[in-house]
Amino acid sequence: AVLLMDAEKRIRLLQFVTGTSRVPMNGFAELYGSNGPQLFTIEQWGTPDKLPRAHTCFNRLDLPLYESFEELREKLLMAVENAQGFEGVD
């Protein structure tokens, strides 16, 4: 689903999951969470009627196991486009 996103939506996804719209200068290996270095992770969570959720302190995306790629794509975009984060955090 991410490969089908334009640059703006990828930035919004990154901000949705990590709280920042920029990749660290030396790559994702240098992502930090509330307790120091914290890799970007995806966890299976919830039921297909739920939207994805993010834990920015842990750089974690929780995804339900959707029944189709199209459902994953639609719900991920819906979550990212309707998320309200922290203004001015980069």
Phi and psi restraints in degrees (range 20) as a CNS / XPLOR table:
assign (resid 1 and name C) (resid 2 and name N)
       (resid 2 and name CA) (resid 2 and name C) 1.0 -65.8 20.0 2
assign (resid 2 and name N) (resid 2 and name CA)
       (resid 2 and name C) (resid 3 and name N) 1.0 -36.9 20.0 2
assign (resid 2 and name C) (resid 3 and name N)
       (resid 3 and name CA) (resid 3 and name C) 1.0 -63.7 20.0 2
assign (resid 3 and name N) (resid 3 and name CA)
       (resid 3 and name C) (resid 4 and name N) 1.0 -23.9 20.0 2
assign (resid 3 and name C) (resid 4 and name N)
       (resid 4 and name CA) (resid 4 and name C) 1.0 -87.4 20.0 2
assign (resid 4 and name N) (resid 4 and name CA)
       (resid 4 and name C) (resid 5 and name N) 1.0 -5.4 20.0 2
assign (resid 4 and name C) (resid 5 and name N)
       (resid 5 and name CA) (resid 5 and name C) 1.0 -82.8 20.0 2
assign (resid 5 and name N) (resid 5 and name CA)
       (resid 5 and name C) (resid 6 and name N) 1.0 146.7 20.0 2
assign (resid 5 and name C) (resid 6 and name N)
       (resid 6 and name CA) (resid 6 and name C) 1.0 -78.3 20.0 2
assign (resid 6 and name N) (resid 6 and name CA)
       (resid 6 and name C) (resid 7 and name N) 1.0 173.5 20.0 2
assign (resid 6 and name C) (resid 7 and name N)
       (resid 7 and name CA) (resid 7 and name C) 1.0 -58.8 20.0 2
assign (resid 7 and name N) (resid 7 and name CA)
       (resid 7 and name C) (resid 8 and name N) 1.0 -40.3 20.0 2
assign (resid 7 and name C) (resid 8 and name N)
       (resid 8 and name CA) (resid 8 and name C) 1.0 -62.7 20.0 2
assign (resid 8 and name N) (resid 8 and name CA)
       (resid 8 and name C) (resid 9 and name N) 1.0 -43.0 20.0 2
assign (resid 8 and name C) (resid 9 and name N)
       (resid 9 and name CA) (resid 9 and name C) 1.0 -69.8 20.0 2
assign (resid 9 and name N) (resid 9 and name CA)
       (resid 9 and name C) (resid 10 and name N) 1.0 -33.6 20.0 2
assign (resid 9 and name C) (resid 10 and name N)
       (resid 10 and name CA) (resid 10 and name C) 1.0 -65.3 20.0 2
assign (resid 10 and name N) (resid 10 and name CA)
       (resid 10 and name C) (resid 11 and name N) 1.0 -40.3 20.0 2
assign (resid 10 and name C) (resid 11 and name N)
       (resid 11 and name CA) (resid 11 and name C) 1.0 -62.3 20.0 2
assign (resid 11 and name N) (resid 11 and name CA)
       (resid 11 and name C) (resid 12 and name N) 1.0 -43.7 20.0 2
assign (resid 11 and name C) (resid 12 and name N)
       (resid 12 and name CA) (resid 12 and name C) 1.0 -65.8 20.0 2
assign (resid 12 and name N) (resid 12 and name CA)
       (resid 12 and name C) (resid 13 and name N) 1.0 -36.7 20.0 2
assign (resid 12 and name C) (resid 13 and name N)
       (resid 13 and name CA) (resid 13 and name C) 1.0 -63.6 20.0 2
assign (resid 13 and name N) (resid 13 and name CA)
       (resid 13 and name C) (resid 14 and name N) 1.0 -46.0 20.0 2
assign (resid 13 and name C) (resid 14 and name N)
       (resid 14 and name CA) (resid 14 and name C) 1.0 -59.0 20.0 2
assign (resid 14 and name N) (resid 14 and name CA)
       (resid 14 and name C) (resid 15 and name N) 1.0 -43.5 20.0 2
assign (resid 14 and name C) (resid 15 and name N)
       (resid 15 and name CA) (resid 15 and name C) 1.0 -67.1 20.0 2
assign (resid 15 and name N) (resid 15 and name CA)
       (resid 15 and name C) (resid 16 and name N) 1.0 -38.2 20.0 2
assign (resid 15 and name C) (resid 16 and name N)
       (resid 16 and name CA) (resid 16 and name C) 1.0 -58.8 20.0 2
assign (resid 16 and name N) (resid 16 and name CA)
       (resid 16 and name C) (resid 17 and name N) 1.0 -42.3 20.0 2
assign (resid 16 and name C) (resid 17 and name N)
       (resid 17 and name CA) (resid 17 and name C) 1.0 -87.8 20.0 2
assign (resid 17 and name N) (resid 17 and name CA)
       (resid 17 and name C) (resid 18 and name N) 1.0 -37.1 20.0 2
assign (resid 17 and name C) (resid 18 and name N)
       (resid 18 and name CA) (resid 18 and name C) 1.0 -108.4 20.0 2
assign (resid 18 and name N) (resid 18 and name CA)
       (resid 18 and name C) (resid 19 and name N) 1.0 -17.7 20.0 2
assign (resid 18 and name C) (resid 19 and name N)
       (resid 19 and name CA) (resid 19 and name C) 1.0 88.8 20.0 2
assign (resid 19 and name N) (resid 19 and name CA)
       (resid 19 and name C) (resid 20 and name N) 1.0 -2.5 20.0 2
assign (resid 19 and name C) (resid 20 and name N)
       (resid 20 and name CA) (resid 20 and name C) 1.0 -131.0 20.0 2
assign (resid 20 and name N) (resid 20 and name CA)
       (resid 20 and name C) (resid 21 and name N) 1.0 149.4 20.0 2
assign (resid 20 and name C) (resid 21 and name N)
       (resid 21 and name CA) (resid 21 and name C) 1.0 -95.3 20.0 2
assign (resid 21 and name N) (resid 21 and name CA)
       (resid 21 and name C) (resid 22 and name N) 1.0 4.8 20.0 2
assign (resid 21 and name C) (resid 22 and name N)
       (resid 22 and name CA) (resid 22 and name C) 1.0 -123.9 20.0 2
assign (resid 22 and name N) (resid 22 and name CA)
       (resid 22 and name C) (resid 23 and name N) 1.0 141.8 20.0 2
assign (resid 22 and name C) (resid 23 and name N)
       (resid 23 and name CA) (resid 23 and name C) 1.0 -74.4 20.0 2
assign (resid 23 and name N) (resid 23 and name CA)
       (resid 23 and name C) (resid 24 and name N) 1.0 137.8 20.0 2
assign (resid 23 and name C) (resid 24 and name N)
       (resid 24 and name CA) (resid 24 and name C) 1.0 -54.2 20.0 2
assign (resid 24 and name N) (resid 24 and name CA)
       (resid 24 and name C) (resid 25 and name N) 1.0 151.3 20.0 2
assign (resid 24 and name C) (resid 25 and name N)
       (resid 25 and name CA) (resid 25 and name C) 1.0 -53.4 20.0 2
assign (resid 25 and name N) (resid 25 and name CA)
       (resid 25 and name C) (resid 26 and name N) 1.0 -37.1 20.0 2
assign (resid 25 and name C) (resid 26 and name N)
       (resid 26 and name CA) (resid 26 and name C) 1.0 -102.0 20.0 2
assign (resid 26 and name N) (resid 26 and name CA)
       (resid 26 and name C) (resid 27 and name N) 1.0 21.4 20.0 2
assign (resid 26 and name C) (resid 27 and name N)
       (resid 27 and name CA) (resid 27 and name C) 1.0 95.2 20.0 2
assign (resid 27 and name N) (resid 27 and name CA)
       (resid 27 and name C) (resid 28 and name N) 1.0 180.0 20.0 2
assign (resid 27 and name C) (resid 28 and name N)
       (resid 28 and name CA) (resid 28 and name C) 1.0 -64.0 20.0 2
assign (resid 28 and name N) (resid 28 and name CA)
       (resid 28 and name C) (resid 29 and name N) 1.0 -20.9 20.0 2
assign (resid 28 and name C) (resid 29 and name N)
       (resid 29 and name CA) (resid 29 and name C) 1.0 -62.7 20.0 2
assign (resid 29 and name N) (resid 29 and name CA)
       (resid 29 and name C) (resid 30 and name N) 1.0 -19.0 20.0 2
assign (resid 29 and name C) (resid 30 and name N)
       (resid 30 and name CA) (resid 30 and name C) 1.0 -103.6 20.0 2
assign (resid 30 and name N) (resid 30 and name CA)
       (resid 30 and name C) (resid 31 and name N) 1.0 19.8 20.0 2
assign (resid 30 and name C) (resid 31 and name N)
       (resid 31 and name CA) (resid 31 and name C) 1.0 -68.4 20.0 2
assign (resid 31 and name N) (resid 31 and name CA)
       (resid 31 and name C) (resid 32 and name N) 1.0 139.0 20.0 2
assign (resid 31 and name C) (resid 32 and name N)
       (resid 32 and name CA) (resid 32 and name C) 1.0 -118.5 20.0 2
assign (resid 32 and name N) (resid 32 and name CA)
       (resid 32 and name C) (resid 33 and name N) 1.0 146.2 20.0 2
assign (resid 32 and name C) (resid 33 and name N)
       (resid 33 and name CA) (resid 33 and name C) 1.0 -116.0 20.0 2
assign (resid 33 and name N) (resid 33 and name CA)
       (resid 33 and name C) (resid 34 and name N) 1.0 -162.9 20.0 2
assign (resid 33 and name C) (resid 34 and name N)
       (resid 34 and name CA) (resid 34 and name C) 1.0 -68.5 20.0 2
assign (resid 34 and name N) (resid 34 and name CA)
       (resid 34 and name C) (resid 35 and name N) 1.0 -19.9 20.0 2
assign (resid 34 and name C) (resid 35 and name N)
       (resid 35 and name CA) (resid 35 and name C) 1.0 -116.3 20.0 2
assign (resid 35 and name N) (resid 35 and name CA)
       (resid 35 and name C) (resid 36 and name N) 1.0 29.2 20.0 2
assign (resid 35 and name C) (resid 36 and name N)
       (resid 36 and name CA) (resid 36 and name C) 1.0 102.0 20.0 2
assign (resid 36 and name N) (resid 36 and name CA)
       (resid 36 and name C) (resid 37 and name N) 1.0 -154.4 20.0 2
assign (resid 36 and name C) (resid 37 and name N)
       (resid 37 and name CA) (resid 37 and name C) 1.0 -55.1 20.0 2
assign (resid 37 and name N) (resid 37 and name CA)
       (resid 37 and name C) (resid 38 and name N) 1.0 132.0 20.0 2
assign (resid 37 and name C) (resid 38 and name N)
       (resid 38 and name CA) (resid 38 and name C) 1.0 -145.8 20.0 2
assign (resid 38 and name N) (resid 38 and name CA)
       (resid 38 and name C) (resid 39 and name N) 1.0 109.9 20.0 2
assign (resid 38 and name C) (resid 39 and name N)
       (resid 39 and name CA) (resid 39 and name C) 1.0 -67.6 20.0 2
assign (resid 39 and name N) (resid 39 and name CA)
       (resid 39 and name C) (resid 40 and name N) 1.0 153.4 20.0 2
assign (resid 39 and name C) (resid 40 and name N)
       (resid 40 and name CA) (resid 40 and name C) 1.0 -70.2 20.0 2
assign (resid 40 and name N) (resid 40 and name CA)
       (resid 40 and name C) (resid 41 and name N) 1.0 125.5 20.0 2
assign (resid 40 and name C) (resid 41 and name N)
       (resid 41 and name CA) (resid 41 and name C) 1.0 -132.8 20.0 2
assign (resid 41 and name N) (resid 41 and name CA)
       (resid 41 and name C) (resid 42 and name N) 1.0 156.3 20.0 2
assign (resid 41 and name C) (resid 42 and name N)
       (resid 42 and name CA) (resid 42 and name C) 1.0 -124.3 20.0 2
assign (resid 42 and name N) (resid 42 and name CA)
       (resid 42 and name C) (resid 43 and name N) 1.0 128.8 20.0 2
assign (resid 42 and name C) (resid 43 and name N)
       (resid 43 and name CA) (resid 43 and name C) 1.0 -119.9 20.0 2
assign (resid 43 and name N) (resid 43 and name CA)
       (resid 43 and name C) (resid 44 and name N) 1.0 143.4 20.0 2
assign (resid 43 and name C) (resid 44 and name N)
       (resid 44 and name CA) (resid 44 and name C) 1.0 -77.0 20.0 2
assign (resid 44 and name N) (resid 44 and name CA)
       (resid 44 and name C) (resid 45 and name N) 1.0 131.8 20.0 2
assign (resid 44 and name C) (resid 45 and name N)
       (resid 45 and name CA) (resid 45 and name C) 1.0 -156.1 20.0 2
assign (resid 45 and name N) (resid 45 and name CA)
       (resid 45 and name C) (resid 46 and name N) 1.0 145.9 20.0 2
assign (resid 45 and name C) (resid 46 and name N)
       (resid 46 and name CA) (resid 46 and name C) 1.0 76.3 20.0 2
assign (resid 46 and name N) (resid 46 and name CA)
       (resid 46 and name C) (resid 47 and name N) 1.0 -171.5 20.0 2
assign (resid 46 and name C) (resid 47 and name N)
       (resid 47 and name CA) (resid 47 and name C) 1.0 -111.8 20.0 2
assign (resid 47 and name N) (resid 47 and name CA)
       (resid 47 and name C) (resid 48 and name N) 1.0 159.1 20.0 2
assign (resid 47 and name C) (resid 48 and name N)
       (resid 48 and name CA) (resid 48 and name C) 1.0 -59.3 20.0 2
assign (resid 48 and name N) (resid 48 and name CA)
       (resid 48 and name C) (resid 49 and name N) 1.0 -15.0 20.0 2
assign (resid 48 and name C) (resid 49 and name N)
       (resid 49 and name CA) (resid 49 and name C) 1.0 -80.9 20.0 2
assign (resid 49 and name N) (resid 49 and name CA)
       (resid 49 and name C) (resid 50 and name N) 1.0 -7.6 20.0 2
assign (resid 49 and name C) (resid 50 and name N)
       (resid 50 and name CA) (resid 50 and name C) 1.0 -91.3 20.0 2
assign (resid 50 and name N) (resid 50 and name CA)
       (resid 50 and name C) (resid 51 and name N) 1.0 154.1 20.0 2
assign (resid 50 and name C) (resid 51 and name N)
       (resid 51 and name CA) (resid 51 and name C) 1.0 -86.1 20.0 2
assign (resid 51 and name N) (resid 51 and name CA)
       (resid 51 and name C) (resid 52 and name N) 1.0 157.1 20.0 2
assign (resid 51 and name C) (resid 52 and name N)
       (resid 52 and name CA) (resid 52 and name C) 1.0 -58.9 20.0 2
assign (resid 52 and name N) (resid 52 and name CA)
       (resid 52 and name C) (resid 53 and name N) 1.0 153.0 20.0 2
assign (resid 52 and name C) (resid 53 and name N)
       (resid 53 and name CA) (resid 53 and name C) 1.0 -132.5 20.0 2
assign (resid 53 and name N) (resid 53 and name CA)
       (resid 53 and name C) (resid 54 and name N) 1.0 155.6 20.0 2
assign (resid 53 and name C) (resid 54 and name N)
       (resid 54 and name CA) (resid 54 and name C) 1.0 -121.9 20.0 2
assign (resid 54 and name N) (resid 54 and name CA)
       (resid 54 and name C) (resid 55 and name N) 1.0 151.1 20.0 2
assign (resid 54 and name C) (resid 55 and name N)
       (resid 55 and name CA) (resid 55 and name C) 1.0 -123.9 20.0 2
assign (resid 55 and name N) (resid 55 and name CA)
       (resid 55 and name C) (resid 56 and name N) 1.0 92.6 20.0 2
assign (resid 55 and name C) (resid 56 and name N)
       (resid 56 and name CA) (resid 56 and name C) 1.0 -64.3 20.0 2
assign (resid 56 and name N) (resid 56 and name CA)
       (resid 56 and name C) (resid 57 and name N) 1.0 -29.5 20.0 2
assign (resid 56 and name C) (resid 57 and name N)
       (resid 57 and name CA) (resid 57 and name C) 1.0 -67.3 20.0 2
assign (resid 57 and name N) (resid 57 and name CA)
       (resid 57 and name C) (resid 58 and name N) 1.0 -20.5 20.0 2
assign (resid 57 and name C) (resid 58 and name N)
       (resid 58 and name CA) (resid 58 and name C) 1.0 -117.9 20.0 2
assign (resid 58 and name N) (resid 58 and name CA)
       (resid 58 and name C) (resid 59 and name N) 1.0 5.0 20.0 2
assign (resid 58 and name C) (resid 59 and name N)
       (resid 59 and name CA) (resid 59 and name C) 1.0 51.7 20.0 2
assign (resid 59 and name N) (resid 59 and name CA)
       (resid 59 and name C) (resid 60 and name N) 1.0 44.2 20.0 2
assign (resid 59 and name C) (resid 60 and name N)
       (resid 60 and name CA) (resid 60 and name C) 1.0 -121.3 20.0 2
assign (resid 60 and name N) (resid 60 and name CA)
       (resid 60 and name C) (resid 61 and name N) 1.0 135.8 20.0 2
assign (resid 60 and name C) (resid 61 and name N)
       (resid 61 and name CA) (resid 61 and name C) 1.0 -110.4 20.0 2
assign (resid 61 and name N) (resid 61 and name CA)
       (resid 61 and name C) (resid 62 and name N) 1.0 124.0 20.0 2
assign (resid 61 and name C) (resid 62 and name N)
       (resid 62 and name CA) (resid 62 and name C) 1.0 -98.6 20.0 2
assign (resid 62 and name N) (resid 62 and name CA)
       (resid 62 and name C) (resid 63 and name N) 1.0 123.3 20.0 2
assign (resid 62 and name C) (resid 63 and name N)
       (resid 63 and name CA) (resid 63 and name C) 1.0 -122.8 20.0 2
assign (resid 63 and name N) (resid 63 and name CA)
       (resid 63 and name C) (resid 64 and name N) 1.0 127.8 20.0 2
assign (resid 63 and name C) (resid 64 and name N)
       (resid 64 and name CA) (resid 64 and name C) 1.0 -66.9 20.0 2
assign (resid 64 and name N) (resid 64 and name CA)
       (resid 64 and name C) (resid 65 and name N) 1.0 160.3 20.0 2
assign (resid 64 and name C) (resid 65 and name N)
       (resid 65 and name CA) (resid 65 and name C) 1.0 -85.9 20.0 2
assign (resid 65 and name N) (resid 65 and name CA)
       (resid 65 and name C) (resid 66 and name N) 1.0 95.0 20.0 2
assign (resid 65 and name C) (resid 66 and name N)
       (resid 66 and name CA) (resid 66 and name C) 1.0 -76.8 20.0 2
assign (resid 66 and name N) (resid 66 and name CA)
       (resid 66 and name C) (resid 67 and name N) 1.0 158.4 20.0 2
assign (resid 66 and name C) (resid 67 and name N)
       (resid 67 and name CA) (resid 67 and name C) 1.0 -78.9 20.0 2
assign (resid 67 and name N) (resid 67 and name CA)
       (resid 67 and name C) (resid 68 and name N) 1.0 -18.3 20.0 2
assign (resid 67 and name C) (resid 68 and name N)
       (resid 68 and name CA) (resid 68 and name C) 1.0 -148.0 20.0 2
assign (resid 68 and name N) (resid 68 and name CA)
       (resid 68 and name C) (resid 69 and name N) 1.0 160.5 20.0 2
assign (resid 68 and name C) (resid 69 and name N)
       (resid 69 and name CA) (resid 69 and name C) 1.0 -61.2 20.0 2
assign (resid 69 and name N) (resid 69 and name CA)
       (resid 69 and name C) (resid 70 and name N) 1.0 -41.2 20.0 2
assign (resid 69 and name C) (resid 70 and name N)
       (resid 70 and name CA) (resid 70 and name C) 1.0 -62.2 20.0 2
assign (resid 70 and name N) (resid 70 and name CA)
       (resid 70 and name C) (resid 71 and name N) 1.0 -40.4 20.0 2
assign (resid 70 and name C) (resid 71 and name N)
       (resid 71 and name CA) (resid 71 and name C) 1.0 -65.3 20.0 2
assign (resid 71 and name N) (resid 71 and name CA)
       (resid 71 and name C) (resid 72 and name N) 1.0 -41.8 20.0 2
assign (resid 71 and name C) (resid 72 and name N)
       (resid 72 and name CA) (resid 72 and name C) 1.0 -57.5 20.0 2
assign (resid 72 and name N) (resid 72 and name CA)
       (resid 72 and name C) (resid 73 and name N) 1.0 -50.5 20.0 2
assign (resid 72 and name C) (resid 73 and name N)
       (resid 73 and name CA) (resid 73 and name C) 1.0 -59.2 20.0 2
assign (resid 73 and name N) (resid 73 and name CA)
       (resid 73 and name C) (resid 74 and name N) 1.0 -48.4 20.0 2
assign (resid 73 and name C) (resid 74 and name N)
       (resid 74 and name CA) (resid 74 and name C) 1.0 -62.8 20.0 2
assign (resid 74 and name N) (resid 74 and name CA)
       (resid 74 and name C) (resid 75 and name N) 1.0 -45.6 20.0 2
assign (resid 74 and name C) (resid 75 and name N)
       (resid 75 and name CA) (resid 75 and name C) 1.0 -73.7 20.0 2
assign (resid 75 and name N) (resid 75 and name CA)
       (resid 75 and name C) (resid 76 and name N) 1.0 -33.7 20.0 2
assign (resid 75 and name C) (resid 76 and name N)
       (resid 76 and name CA) (resid 76 and name C) 1.0 -64.8 20.0 2
assign (resid 76 and name N) (resid 76 and name CA)
       (resid 76 and name C) (resid 77 and name N) 1.0 -45.5 20.0 2
assign (resid 76 and name C) (resid 77 and name N)
       (resid 77 and name CA) (resid 77 and name C) 1.0 -62.6 20.0 2
assign (resid 77 and name N) (resid 77 and name CA)
       (resid 77 and name C) (resid 78 and name N) 1.0 -40.5 20.0 2
assign (resid 77 and name C) (resid 78 and name N)
       (resid 78 and name CA) (resid 78 and name C) 1.0 -61.8 20.0 2
assign (resid 78 and name N) (resid 78 and name CA)
       (resid 78 and name C) (resid 79 and name N) 1.0 -44.1 20.0 2
assign (resid 78 and name C) (resid 79 and name N)
       (resid 79 and name CA) (resid 79 and name C) 1.0 -64.3 20.0 2
assign (resid 79 and name N) (resid 79 and name CA)
       (resid 79 and name C) (resid 80 and name N) 1.0 -45.5 20.0 2
assign (resid 79 and name C) (resid 80 and name N)
       (resid 80 and name CA) (resid 80 and name C) 1.0 -67.0 20.0 2
assign (resid 80 and name N) (resid 80 and name CA)
       (resid 80 and name C) (resid 81 and name N) 1.0 -43.9 20.0 2
assign (resid 80 and name C) (resid 81 and name N)
       (resid 81 and name CA) (resid 81 and name C) 1.0 -72.3 20.0 2
assign (resid 81 and name N) (resid 81 and name CA)
       (resid 81 and name C) (resid 82 and name N) 1.0 -23.1 20.0 2
assign (resid 81 and name C) (resid 82 and name N)
       (resid 82 and name CA) (resid 82 and name C) 1.0 -106.8 20.0 2
assign (resid 82 and name N) (resid 82 and name CA)
       (resid 82 and name C) (resid 83 and name N) 1.0 5.0 20.0 2
assign (resid 82 and name C) (resid 83 and name N)
       (resid 83 and name CA) (resid 83 and name C) 1.0 -72.9 20.0 2
assign (resid 83 and name N) (resid 83 and name CA)
       (resid 83 and name C) (resid 84 and name N) 1.0 143.8 20.0 2
assign (resid 83 and name C) (resid 84 and name N)
       (resid 84 and name CA) (resid 84 and name C) 1.0 -117.1 20.0 2
assign (resid 84 and name N) (resid 84 and name CA)
       (resid 84 and name C) (resid 85 and name N) 1.0 115.3 20.0 2
assign (resid 84 and name C) (resid 85 and name N)
       (resid 85 and name CA) (resid 85 and name C) 1.0 -108.0 20.0 2
assign (resid 85 and name N) (resid 85 and name CA)
       (resid 85 and name C) (resid 86 and name N) 1.0 -150.9 20.0 2
assign (resid 85 and name C) (resid 86 and name N)
       (resid 86 and name CA) (resid 86 and name C) 1.0 -96.5 20.0 2
assign (resid 86 and name N) (resid 86 and name CA)
       (resid 86 and name C) (resid 87 and name N) 1.0 120.5 20.0 2
assign (resid 86 and name C) (resid 87 and name N)
       (resid 87 and name CA) (resid 87 and name C) 1.0 -68.5 20.0 2
assign (resid 87 and name N) (resid 87 and name CA)
       (resid 87 and name C) (resid 88 and name N) 1.0 137.3 20.0 2
assign (resid 87 and name C) (resid 88 and name N)
       (resid 88 and name CA) (resid 88 and name C) 1.0 77.4 20.0 2
assign (resid 88 and name N) (resid 88 and name CA)
       (resid 88 and name C) (resid 89 and name N) 1.0 9.0 20.0 2
assign (resid 88 and name C) (resid 89 and name N)
       (resid 89 and name CA) (resid 89 and name C) 1.0 -91.8 20.0 2
assign (resid 89 and name N) (resid 89 and name CA)
       (resid 89 and name C) (resid 90 and name N) 1.0 122.8 20.0 2
